């Protein structure tokens, strides 16, 4: 019985020490001088799970490619053979990103997401609001594009596979859905720019290590220079 009490006391003491270490780490993140280049690496408590990291970067690069492709192809003259090829590529890539977004939402529900690193309340509110609008745009953009394509004679091909059409050849409805798609696309460009600007601010002005929450953990090198794998 005495041994059990001793073990319980030791566990409680270790828990208090762990909490103290986390608090000290958080305080150092905000209090150490900016000349310390390693203080912006956050605790693992704020790091995203590996599946969410992979999906985040796949979706991010996909969205950037879609924006660049969309801005380029809309300036091409009608009837140009390469324009039809680019439009089909845009549709295929857009639907692929859409599926990745749905998968990311599912994974996030299952594994959860870490808390945001310590920051001011207005920054926390801005980050969450921007994220909500980004996810809404990532869902609404491919839906409006697919519906717009359903109300014309061409339909949609996903990497060569003909997808079902949910409408008929209707210029009015086509204009509504494609018009909404265009407006959402420019809104998405603004959100992406705002998101990237926020990351730059956190990384190089606030130096709170927000970027590293979406990057794999880096191994710490030995004193001799060789890297030592993390053992937990």
Helices and strands as residue ranges (DSSP letters): H 2-31, G 44-46, H 50-73, H 81-111, H 121-150, E 157-158, E 161-162, H 171-200, I 201-206, G 210-214
